[in-house]
């Protein structure tokens, strides 16, 4: 079963799909959302199995890489 993505979650998922993988900082810059709000939305997407996190994938201050799962890609269709 595909999770229902609201408009903001869908926007985040589409950005990650477009970028291949993204950091929270990069998503914040593209969405102009407060980082705390963005982290809450990303955590929900992780719990739903739409997004996975690869810890310390980026060097420097970018940190973790956020990628869509297969379920995430199917949820965008």
N, CA and C atoms as a LAMMPS dump frame, in Angstrom:
ITEM: TIMESTEP
0
ITEM: NUMBER OF ATOMS
231
ITEM: BOX BOUNDS ff ff ff
-5.0000000000000000e+02 5.0000000000000000e+02
-5.0000000000000000e+02 5.0000000000000000e+02
-5.0000000000000000e+02 5.0000000000000000e+02
ITEM: ATOMS id mol type element x y z
1 1 1 N 0.84 -1.173 0
2 1 2 C 0 0 0
3 1 3 C 0.891 1.243 0
4 2 1 N 0.55 2.216 -0.833
5 2 2 C 1.309 3.45 -0.925
6 2 3 C 0.81 4.451 0.115
7 3 1 N 1.731 5.088 0.844
8 3 2 C 1.294 6.108 1.792
9 3 3 C 0.747 7.324 1.044
10 4 1 N -0.208 7.991 1.638
11 4 2 C -0.753 9.223 1.063
12 4 3 C 0.188 10.372 1.402
13 5 1 N 0.7 11.032 0.395
14 5 2 C 1.595 12.157 0.609
15 5 3 C 0.821 13.456 0.498
16 6 1 N 0.915 14.288 1.533
17 6 2 C 0.291 15.604 1.431
18 6 3 C 1.169 16.476 0.53
19 7 1 N 0.729 17.675 0.242
20 7 2 C 1.421 18.537 -0.719
21 7 3 C 2.869 18.821 -0.31
22 8 1 N 3.098 19.092 0.975
23 8 2 C 4.454 19.411 1.424
24 8 3 C 5.36 18.184 1.376
25 9 1 N 4.846 17.027 1.812
26 9 2 C 5.628 15.789 1.753
27 9 3 C 5.951 15.43 0.309
28 10 1 N 4.982 15.608 -0.569
29 10 2 C 5.189 15.322 -1.993
30 10 3 C 6.267 16.237 -2.578
31 11 1 N 6.251 17.502 -2.178
32 11 2 C 7.248 18.463 -2.648
33 11 3 C 8.652 18.015 -2.234
34 12 1 N 8.797 17.591 -0.983
35 12 2 C 10.086 17.116 -0.482
36 12 3 C 10.52 15.859 -1.234
37 13 1 N 9.6 14.916 -1.395
38 13 2 C 9.916 13.667 -2.101
39 13 3 C 10.318 13.944 -3.549
40 14 1 N 9.645 14.853 -4.216
41 14 2 C 9.994 15.203 -5.599
42 14 3 C 11.37 15.847 -5.683
43 15 1 N 11.713 16.684 -4.721
44 15 2 C 13.051 17.29 -4.7
45 15 3 C 14.124 16.22 -4.528
46 16 1 N 13.905 15.288 -3.603
47 16 2 C 14.877 14.211 -3.383
48 16 3 C 14.994 13.36 -4.64
49 17 1 N 13.866 13.04 -5.272
50 17 2 C 13.886 12.242 -6.505
51 17 3 C 14.661 12.963 -7.593
52 18 1 N 14.466 14.254 -7.711
53 18 2 C 15.139 15.049 -8.741
54 18 3 C 16.645 15.11 -8.502
55 19 1 N 17.04 15.225 -7.238
56 19 2 C 18.458 15.356 -6.893
57 19 3 C 19.174 14.01 -6.804
58 20 1 N 18.442 12.928 -6.627
59 20 2 C 19.056 11.608 -6.439
60 20 3 C 19.289 11.329 -4.969
61 21 1 N 19.937 12.222 -4.289
62 21 2 C 20.041 12.217 -2.83
63 21 3 C 20.298 13.656 -2.409
64 22 1 N 19.849 13.989 -1.23
65 22 2 C 19.951 15.369 -0.77
66 22 3 C 20.184 15.41 0.725
67 23 1 N 20.769 16.486 1.183
68 23 2 C 20.937 16.699 2.622
69 23 3 C 19.795 17.576 3.129
70 24 1 N 19.603 17.578 4.432
71 24 2 C 18.575 18.438 5.026
72 24 3 C 18.84 19.901 4.695
73 25 1 N 20.111 20.291 4.71
74 25 2 C 20.483 21.678 4.427
75 25 3 C 20.094 22.053 3.001
76 26 1 N 20.347 21.154 2.07
77 26 2 C 19.996 21.411 0.672
78 26 3 C 18.48 21.515 0.498
79 27 1 N 17.744 20.625 1.147
80 27 2 C 16.286 20.686 1.075
81 27 3 C 15.755 21.961 1.718
82 28 1 N 16.37 22.372 2.818
83 28 2 C 15.937 23.604 3.463
84 28 3 C 16.147 24.8 2.529
85 29 1 N 17.268 24.83 1.844
86 29 2 C 17.551 25.935 0.925
87 29 3 C 16.561 25.968 -0.226
88 30 1 N 16.144 24.802 -0.696
89 30 2 C 15.23 24.751 -1.838
90 30 3 C 13.769 24.974 -1.448
91 31 1 N 13.395 24.604 -0.226
92 31 2 C 11.996 24.767 0.196
93 31 3 C 11.774 26.036 1.008
94 32 1 N 12.852 26.594 1.554
95 32 2 C 12.78 27.767 2.437
96 32 3 C 11.916 27.503 3.669
97 33 1 N 11.874 26.243 4.099
98 33 2 C 11.144 25.853 5.313
99 33 3 C 12.076 25.962 6.513
100 34 1 N 11.539 26.238 7.701
101 34 2 C 12.374 26.191 8.901
102 34 3 C 12.931 24.768 9.075
103 35 1 N 14.191 24.675 9.5
104 35 2 C 14.844 23.371 9.607
105 35 3 C 14.097 22.437 10.555
106 36 1 N 13.572 22.957 11.656
107 36 2 C 12.837 22.115 12.611
108 36 3 C 11.6 21.505 11.952
109 37 1 N 10.847 22.31 11.207
110 37 2 C 9.659 21.82 10.5
111 37 3 C 10.043 20.781 9.452
112 38 1 N 11.107 21.066 8.721
113 38 2 C 11.572 20.147 7.683
114 38 3 C 11.983 18.807 8.287
115 39 1 N 12.672 18.846 9.412
116 39 2 C 13.103 17.601 10.068
117 39 3 C 11.912 16.758 10.521
118 40 1 N 10.859 17.409 10.99
119 40 2 C 9.646 16.687 11.393
120 40 3 C 9.023 16 10.178
121 41 1 N 8.942 16.709 9.058
122 41 2 C 8.363 16.138 7.835
123 41 3 C 9.219 14.99 7.305
124 42 1 N 10.534 15.153 7.335
125 42 2 C 11.433 14.091 6.872
126 42 3 C 11.313 12.867 7.769
127 43 1 N 11.231 13.078 9.08
128 43 2 C 11.091 11.954 10.012
129 43 3 C 9.815 11.168 9.714
130 44 1 N 8.731 11.87 9.419
131 44 2 C 7.475 11.201 9.064
132 44 3 C 7.646 10.384 7.777
133 45 1 N 8.337 10.956 6.795
134 45 2 C 8.581 10.228 5.552
135 45 3 C 9.451 8.994 5.785
136 46 1 N 10.401 9.101 6.7
137 46 2 C 11.234 7.943 7.054
138 46 3 C 10.382 6.858 7.716
139 47 1 N 9.525 7.249 8.651
140 47 2 C 8.653 6.283 9.333
141 47 3 C 7.709 5.596 8.36
142 48 1 N 7.24 6.331 7.342
143 48 2 C 6.34 5.766 6.332
144 48 3 C 7.076 4.891 5.319
145 49 1 N 8.42 4.889 5.376
146 49 2 C 9.193 4.071 4.451
147 49 3 C 9.395 4.7 3.081
148 50 1 N 9.137 6.004 2.974
149 50 2 C 9.264 6.71 1.697
150 50 3 C 10.7 7.184 1.487
151 51 1 N 11.367 7.58 2.569
152 51 2 C 12.722 8.109 2.527
153 51 3 C 13.621 7.273 3.423
154 52 1 N 14.865 7.073 2.985
155 52 2 C 15.867 6.429 3.852
156 52 3 C 17.024 7.4 4.02
157 53 1 N 17.704 7.255 5.133
158 53 2 C 18.813 8.143 5.485
159 53 3 C 20.107 7.327 5.485
160 54 1 N 21.117 7.845 4.811
161 54 2 C 22.464 7.262 4.864
162 54 3 C 23.319 8.214 5.695
163 55 1 N 23.702 7.764 6.878
164 55 2 C 24.42 8.609 7.82
165 55 3 C 25.811 8.974 7.311
166 56 1 N 26.157 10.254 7.496
167 56 2 C 27.477 10.799 7.171
168 56 3 C 27.918 10.511 5.733
169 57 1 N 26.985 10.537 4.803
170 57 2 C 27.304 10.276 3.398
171 57 3 C 27.993 11.471 2.748
172 58 1 N 27.698 12.666 3.215
173 58 2 C 28.302 13.876 2.662
174 58 3 C 29.373 14.387 3.611
175 59 1 N 30.431 14.905 3.069
176 59 2 C 31.51 15.483 3.88
177 59 3 C 31.119 16.887 4.329
178 60 1 N 31.707 17.334 5.408
179 60 2 C 31.47 18.685 5.883
180 60 3 C 30.155 18.809 6.628
181 61 1 N 29.533 19.959 6.526
182 61 2 C 28.319 20.256 7.269
183 61 3 C 27.053 19.682 6.687
184 62 1 N 27.15 18.997 5.554
185 62 2 C 25.935 18.49 4.918
186 62 3 C 25.432 17.209 5.562
187 63 1 N 26.331 16.373 6.096
188 63 2 C 25.929 15.207 6.882
189 63 3 C 25.267 14.075 6.123
190 64 1 N 24.045 13.732 6.541
191 64 2 C 23.342 12.555 6.04
192 64 3 C 22.747 12.791 4.653
193 65 1 N 22.694 11.711 3.877
194 65 2 C 22.044 11.754 2.568
195 65 3 C 20.636 11.19 2.707
196 66 1 N 19.671 11.884 2.163
197 66 2 C 18.281 11.427 2.148
198 66 3 C 17.975 10.942 0.737
199 67 1 N 17.461 9.726 0.649
200 67 2 C 17.153 9.119 -0.646
201 67 3 C 15.756 8.526 -0.598
202 68 1 N 15.116 8.469 -1.747
203 68 2 C 13.81 7.822 -1.809
204 68 3 C 13.992 6.315 -1.858
205 69 1 N 13.088 5.6 -1.237
206 69 2 C 13.044 4.149 -1.329
207 69 3 C 12.214 3.774 -2.557
208 70 1 N 12.136 2.488 -2.847
209 70 2 C 11.26 2.047 -3.947
210 70 3 C 9.824 2.46 -3.667
211 71 1 N 9.39 2.319 -2.435
212 71 2 C 8.048 2.743 -2.049
213 71 3 C 7.875 4.235 -2.289
214 72 1 N 8.913 5.003 -2.007
215 72 2 C 8.871 6.444 -2.23
216 72 3 C 8.656 6.79 -3.685
217 73 1 N 9.379 6.121 -4.581
218 73 2 C 9.2 6.376 -6.006
219 73 3 C 7.798 5.966 -6.467
220 74 1 N 7.322 4.837 -5.958
221 74 2 C 5.968 4.396 -6.338
222 74 3 C 4.908 5.34 -5.802
223 75 1 N 5.15 5.957 -4.647
224 75 2 C 4.194 6.879 -4.056
225 75 3 C 4.058 8.161 -4.864
226 76 1 N 5.037 8.479 -5.678
227 76 2 C 4.997 9.7 -6.483
228 76 3 C 4.227 9.513 -7.782
229 77 1 N 3.967 8.278 -8.143
230 77 2 C 3.243 8.019 -9.409
231 77 3 C 1.795 8.355 -9.307
